[in-house]
Amino acid sequence: MDVPFVDRLRGVLGGTSSDTAAPPREAGPTLTESLLVEAIDDPILCIDSRRRVRLANNAARHLLGAHVEGEDVRVAIRHPAAALAISGRQAKEERVELTGLSTAEDRWELRVAPIEGGSLIRLIDRSATRDAERMRTDFVANASHELRTPLATLLGFIETMEGPAAAEPSVRARFLAIMRQEAERMTRLVDDLMSLSRIEADKHRRPMEAVSLRAATDEVVGTLAQKLAEAERRLEIEQPADFQPVVAGQRDQLVQLLHNLIGNAIKYSRPQSTIRVGIAPAERGMAKLTVADEGEGIAPEHLPRLTERFYRIDAGRSRAMGGTGLGLAIVKHIVERHRGQLGITSQPGVGTTVTVLLPVAAQS
């Protein structure tokens, strides 16, 4: 077995490499070498002193094609930056960022390090890291925008009230009402941002409190009773008499989930329509919660993005109704933390149904 090969391979995977290139060895890969690189998830290429691919693992063959073994590596990886990094004999590990290796949007890090008889190439997919960074940047930008809008309104009305127009009682009352509305909107946004942060911080800790799904539903319906009456909506709860589920979860978060879903149904359903909340058994020891409204519905192209933070189908209408753009994002994270499943179906002109599957606690 080629001990230097194994040692150097381990060094590269750990982020270190030898500073001195070993003498070339042109022999084919041993069985141990083949098994070792196949056990690695990242695409790995071993190239000889002539820059031909001596060995490629399954991940590399999947990315670059099954024909890569025996090819010149500069043909196998058709990228100018990669060709430059592989062009000479490396004395130490080199790292290169690649774009568009498999798709136009992907991001890869290419690492080249010396091994006996040639070089070792490791490709690391950085696309997820880039996407996460982009989401973080977008989130900060969107949150800043959502906070700036009511702040600008407040500042504008404060300046107006400092002038002679505020002497009129009716004008003063109207301005104060608008200012209160904008301040409440900011409060809701900050509360939702804090909720989302807390849920994400605890997402790896599964909540195990025993929570009655029906009791939580009744609590939320009672809280929203006045809003239902003002909006002229009816609400019906449908549940089999012999099914009284106790789910494993955190009560406060499940109440928030129900509040967001039923609150959305009130906002976007038609006057005089009925909102139906269903609680029923599902397969694999799950309880199924459904919230269905009779509203305008949602076009199919919007459905995949509904749980994105600050995504709105109609931004103006959502803000006018007091929405923060975080309601369904919070629902998604609560469901994930509870090891459940979330589904949204909609038919334009008919309505929208949100389905949540939650694990039933053992005592149920």
C-alpha positions as CSV (number, residue, x, y, z in Angstrom):
1,M,0.0,0.0,0.0
2,D,1.3,3.5,-0.9
3,V,1.5,5.0,2.6
4,P,2.6,8.5,1.4
5,F,-0.5,8.7,-0.8
6,V,-2.8,8.0,2.1
7,D,-1.0,10.4,4.4
8,R,-1.0,13.2,1.8
9,L,-4.7,12.6,1.0
10,R,-5.6,12.9,4.6
11,G,-3.6,16.1,4.9
12,V,-5.4,17.7,1.9
13,L,-8.8,16.8,3.3
14,G,-7.8,18.3,6.6
15,G,-6.7,21.5,5.0
16,T,-2.9,20.9,5.1
17,S,-0.5,19.5,2.6
18,S,3.2,18.8,2.2
19,D,5.5,21.7,1.1
20,T,7.6,19.4,-1.1
21,A,6.5,17.4,-4.1
22,A,7.4,13.7,-3.9
23,P,9.1,11.9,-6.8
24,P,6.7,10.9,-9.6
25,R,5.1,7.5,-9.7
26,E,3.3,6.5,-12.9
27,A,1.8,3.2,-11.7
28,G,-2.0,2.8,-11.7
29,P,-4.1,3.3,-8.6
30,T,-4.1,0.5,-6.0
31,L,-7.3,-1.0,-4.7
32,T,-6.8,0.8,-1.4
33,E,-6.4,4.1,-3.1
34,S,-9.6,3.5,-5.2
35,L,-11.6,2.5,-2.1
36,L,-10.3,5.6,-0.2
37,V,-11.3,8.1,-2.7
38,E,-14.7,6.4,-3.3
39,A,-15.4,6.9,0.3
40,I,-15.2,10.7,0.0
41,D,-18.3,12.6,-0.9
42,D,-16.5,15.5,-2.7
43,P,-15.3,15.0,-6.3
44,I,-11.7,13.7,-6.2
45,L,-9.2,13.4,-9.1
46,C,-5.7,12.0,-8.9
47,I,-3.6,13.1,-11.9
48,D,-0.2,11.9,-12.9
49,S,2.9,13.8,-13.9
50,R,1.6,14.2,-17.5
51,R,-1.6,15.8,-16.0
52,R,-3.8,12.8,-17.0
53,V,-6.5,11.6,-14.7
54,R,-5.2,8.5,-13.1
55,L,-8.2,8.0,-10.7
56,A,-11.6,9.6,-10.3
57,N,-14.1,8.8,-7.6
58,N,-17.9,8.4,-8.3
59,A,-18.7,12.0,-7.3
60,A,-16.1,13.3,-9.9
61,R,-17.4,10.9,-12.6
62,H,-21.0,12.1,-11.9
63,L,-19.9,15.8,-12.1
64,L,-17.5,15.7,-15.0
65,G,-18.6,12.5,-16.9
66,A,-17.8,8.8,-16.7
67,H,-15.1,9.3,-19.4
68,V,-12.7,11.5,-17.3
69,E,-10.3,8.7,-16.3
70,G,-7.4,8.7,-18.7
71,E,-8.2,12.2,-20.0
72,D,-6.0,15.3,-19.7
73,V,-7.4,17.0,-16.6
74,R,-7.5,20.4,-18.5
75,V,-10.1,18.8,-20.8
76,A,-12.0,17.1,-18.0
77,I,-12.3,20.4,-16.1
78,R,-12.9,22.9,-18.8
79,H,-12.3,26.1,-16.9
80,P,-9.6,28.8,-17.5
81,A,-8.9,29.3,-13.8
82,A,-8.6,25.5,-13.2
83,A,-6.3,25.0,-16.2
84,L,-4.0,27.8,-14.8
85,A,-3.9,26.2,-11.3
86,I,-3.1,22.7,-12.7
87,S,-0.6,23.9,-15.4
88,G,2.6,23.3,-13.4
89,R,3.9,21.0,-10.7
90,Q,2.6,22.1,-7.4
91,A,5.0,22.5,-4.4
92,K,2.1,23.2,-2.1
93,E,-1.7,23.2,-2.1
94,E,-3.4,25.8,-4.3
95,R,-7.0,26.9,-4.1
96,V,-9.1,28.4,-6.9
97,E,-12.7,29.6,-7.0
98,L,-14.7,28.3,-10.0
99,T,-18.0,29.5,-11.4
100,G,-20.3,27.6,-13.8
101,L,-18.6,24.2,-13.6
102,S,-21.8,22.3,-13.8
103,T,-24.5,25.0,-14.1
104,A,-24.4,28.7,-14.7
105,E,-25.1,29.6,-11.0
106,D,-22.9,27.0,-9.2
107,R,-19.9,27.9,-7.1
108,W,-17.0,25.5,-6.5
109,E,-13.6,25.6,-4.8
110,L,-10.8,23.7,-6.5
111,R,-7.9,22.5,-4.4
112,V,-4.7,21.2,-6.0
113,A,-2.1,19.5,-3.8
114,P,1.0,17.4,-4.6
115,I,0.9,13.6,-4.1
116,E,3.3,10.9,-5.2
117,G,3.5,10.8,-9.0
118,G,1.4,13.9,-9.6
119,S,-1.4,15.9,-7.9
120,L,-4.6,15.5,-6.1
121,I,-7.6,17.6,-7.0
122,R,-10.5,18.1,-4.7
123,L,-13.7,20.0,-5.8
124,I,-15.9,21.4,-3.0
125,D,-19.4,22.6,-3.7
126,R,-19.8,26.1,-2.3
127,S,-23.1,26.8,-3.9
128,A,-25.1,26.3,-0.6
129,T,-22.7,28.6,1.2
130,R,-23.2,31.3,-1.4
131,D,-27.0,30.9,-1.4
132,A,-27.0,31.2,2.4
133,E,-24.9,34.3,2.2
134,R,-27.2,35.8,-0.4
135,M,-30.3,34.9,1.7
136,R,-28.7,36.6,4.7
137,T,-27.9,39.7,2.7
138,D,-31.5,39.8,1.2
139,F,-33.0,39.3,4.6
140,V,-31.1,42.2,6.1
141,A,-32.0,44.4,3.1
142,N,-35.7,43.5,3.2
143,A,-35.9,43.9,7.0
144,S,-34.2,47.3,6.7
145,H,-36.7,48.3,4.0
146,E,-39.7,47.1,5.9
147,L,-38.6,49.1,9.0
148,R,-37.6,52.2,7.0
149,T,-41.1,52.6,5.4
150,P,-43.1,53.1,8.6
151,L,-40.3,55.2,10.1
152,A,-40.3,57.6,7.1
153,T,-44.1,57.9,7.5
154,L,-43.8,58.6,11.2
155,L,-41.1,61.2,10.7
156,G,-43.2,62.9,7.9
157,F,-46.2,63.2,10.1
158,I,-44.2,64.4,13.1
159,E,-42.8,67.2,11.0
160,T,-46.3,68.1,9.8
161,M,-47.7,68.1,13.3
162,E,-45.0,70.6,14.3
163,G,-46.4,73.0,11.8
164,P,-49.6,75.1,11.8
165,A,-51.7,72.3,10.3
166,A,-51.7,70.4,13.6
167,A,-53.9,73.2,15.1
168,E,-56.9,71.7,13.5
169,P,-58.4,69.0,15.9
170,S,-59.7,66.8,13.1
171,V,-56.3,66.9,11.3
172,R,-54.4,66.2,14.5
173,A,-56.7,63.2,15.3
174,R,-56.2,61.8,11.8
175,F,-52.5,62.2,11.9
176,L,-52.2,60.6,15.3
177,A,-54.3,57.6,14.1
178,I,-51.9,57.1,11.1
179,M,-48.9,57.4,13.3
180,R,-50.2,54.8,15.8
181,Q,-51.0,52.5,12.9
182,E,-47.4,52.8,11.6
183,A,-45.9,52.3,15.1
184,E,-48.0,49.2,15.6
185,R,-46.9,47.9,12.2
186,M,-43.2,48.3,13.3
187,T,-44.0,46.5,16.5
188,R,-45.5,43.6,14.7
189,L,-42.5,43.4,12.4
190,V,-40.0,43.5,15.3
191,D,-42.0,40.8,17.2
192,D,-42.0,38.6,14.1
193,L,-38.3,39.0,13.5
194,M,-37.6,38.1,17.2
195,S,-39.9,35.1,16.9
196,L,-38.2,33.9,13.8
197,S,-34.8,34.3,15.4
198,R,-35.8,32.3,18.5
199,I,-37.3,29.5,16.4
200,E,-34.2,29.2,14.3
201,A,-31.9,29.3,17.3
202,D,-33.8,26.3,18.8
203,K,-34.4,24.4,15.5
204,H,-32.2,21.5,16.4
205,R,-33.9,20.9,19.8
206,R,-37.1,19.0,19.2
207,P,-39.8,20.3,21.6
208,M,-41.5,17.4,23.5
209,E,-44.2,19.2,25.6
210,A,-47.6,17.4,25.3
211,V,-50.0,19.9,23.6
212,S,-53.7,19.4,22.9
213,L,-54.2,20.5,19.3
214,R,-57.9,21.1,19.8
215,A,-57.3,23.2,23.0
216,A,-54.7,25.3,21.2
217,T,-57.1,25.8,18.3
218,D,-60.0,26.8,20.5
219,E,-57.7,29.4,22.3
220,V,-56.7,31.0,19.0
221,V,-60.3,31.0,17.7
222,G,-61.3,32.8,20.9
223,T,-58.5,35.3,20.5
224,L,-59.6,36.0,16.9
225,A,-63.4,36.0,17.5
226,Q,-63.7,39.8,17.3
227,K,-61.6,40.0,14.1
228,L,-63.8,37.3,12.6
229,A,-66.9,39.3,13.4
230,E,-65.5,42.5,12.1
231,A,-64.4,40.8,8.9
232,E,-67.8,39.1,8.5
233,R,-66.3,35.6,8.3
234,R,-67.5,32.4,9.8
235,L,-65.3,29.7,11.2
236,E,-66.0,26.0,11.5
237,I,-63.9,23.3,13.3
238,E,-64.2,19.8,11.9
239,Q,-62.8,17.0,14.0
240,P,-63.8,13.3,14.5
241,A,-65.3,12.8,18.0
242,D,-63.0,9.8,18.7
243,F,-59.8,11.7,17.8
244,Q,-58.4,14.0,20.4
245,P,-54.7,14.4,19.5
246,V,-52.0,15.5,21.9
247,V,-49.0,16.4,19.8
248,A,-45.3,16.6,20.9
249,G,-44.4,20.2,20.7
250,Q,-44.1,23.7,22.2
251,R,-47.5,25.2,23.1
252,D,-46.6,28.8,22.4
253,Q,-45.2,28.1,19.0
254,L,-48.1,25.9,18.0
255,V,-50.5,28.7,19.1
256,Q,-48.4,31.1,17.0
257,L,-48.7,28.7,14.0
258,L,-52.5,28.5,14.3
259,H,-52.8,32.3,14.8
260,N,-50.8,33.0,11.6
261,L,-52.7,30.5,9.5
262,I,-56.2,31.4,10.7
263,G,-55.2,35.1,10.7
264,N,-54.2,34.8,7.0
265,A,-57.4,33.0,6.2
266,I,-59.4,35.9,7.7
267,K,-57.4,38.5,5.7
268,Y,-57.6,36.9,2.3
269,S,-61.0,35.1,2.3
270,R,-64.1,36.8,0.9
271,P,-66.7,38.5,3.2
272,Q,-69.5,36.2,4.3
273,S,-67.4,33.1,3.5
274,T,-66.5,30.2,5.8
275,I,-63.0,29.3,7.1
276,R,-62.7,25.6,7.8
277,V,-60.2,24.3,10.4
278,G,-59.8,20.5,10.3
279,I,-58.1,18.2,12.8
280,A,-57.9,14.6,11.7
281,P,-55.6,11.5,12.0
282,A,-53.0,10.9,9.4
283,E,-50.6,8.1,8.5
284,R,-47.4,7.3,10.5
285,G,-48.6,8.5,13.8
286,M,-49.3,12.1,12.7
287,A,-52.1,14.5,13.2
288,K,-53.3,16.5,10.3
289,L,-54.3,20.2,10.7
290,T,-55.9,22.0,7.8
291,V,-56.9,25.6,7.4
292,A,-59.0,26.3,4.3
293,D,-60.4,29.6,3.1
294,E,-62.7,30.7,0.3
295,G,-60.7,33.5,-1.1
296,E,-59.2,34.6,-4.4
297,G,-56.7,31.8,-4.4
298,I,-53.0,31.9,-5.4
299,A,-51.5,31.4,-8.9
300,P,-49.3,28.2,-9.1
301,E,-46.1,30.1,-9.9
302,H,-46.3,31.8,-6.4
303,L,-46.8,28.7,-4.3
304,P,-43.1,27.6,-4.1
305,R,-42.1,30.9,-2.7
306,L,-44.8,31.6,-0.2
307,T,-42.7,30.6,2.8
308,E,-39.8,32.8,1.9
309,R,-39.2,35.7,4.2
310,F,-40.8,39.0,3.0
311,Y,-42.2,37.3,-0.2
312,R,-45.6,38.9,-1.1
313,I,-47.9,38.3,-4.0
314,D,-49.3,41.8,-3.7
315,A,-47.0,43.9,-1.5
316,G,-49.3,46.9,-1.3
317,R,-52.4,44.8,-0.3
318,S,-50.4,42.8,2.3
319,R,-49.0,46.0,4.0
320,A,-52.4,47.6,3.9
321,M,-53.8,44.6,5.8
322,G,-51.0,44.8,8.4
323,G,-48.9,41.9,7.1
324,T,-45.2,41.7,7.8
325,G,-44.3,39.2,5.1
326,L,-43.0,36.8,7.8
327,G,-46.1,34.9,8.8
328,L,-45.7,31.8,6.6
329,A,-41.9,31.8,7.1
330,I,-42.5,31.5,10.8
331,V,-45.1,28.7,10.2
332,K,-42.5,26.8,8.1
333,H,-39.8,27.1,10.7
334,I,-42.2,26.0,13.5
335,V,-43.3,23.0,11.5
336,E,-39.7,22.0,10.8
337,R,-38.7,22.3,14.4
338,H,-41.6,20.1,15.3
339,R,-40.4,17.5,12.7
340,G,-43.7,18.0,10.8
341,Q,-44.6,18.6,7.2
342,L,-46.2,21.7,5.6
343,G,-48.2,21.8,2.3
344,I,-50.0,24.6,0.6
345,T,-52.5,24.1,-2.2
346,S,-54.6,26.7,-3.9
347,Q,-57.0,27.2,-6.8
348,P,-57.5,30.8,-8.2
349,G,-61.0,31.9,-7.6
350,V,-61.8,29.1,-5.2
351,G,-59.4,29.4,-2.2
352,T,-56.3,28.2,-0.4
353,T,-55.7,25.2,1.9
354,V,-52.7,24.9,4.2
355,T,-52.0,21.4,5.6
356,V,-49.7,20.8,8.6
357,L,-48.7,17.3,9.7
358,L,-47.5,17.1,13.3
359,P,-46.3,14.0,15.3
360,V,-48.8,12.7,17.9
361,A,-47.3,12.3,21.4
362,A,-47.0,8.7,22.7
363,Q,-49.8,9.1,25.3
364,S,-52.3,9.9,22.5
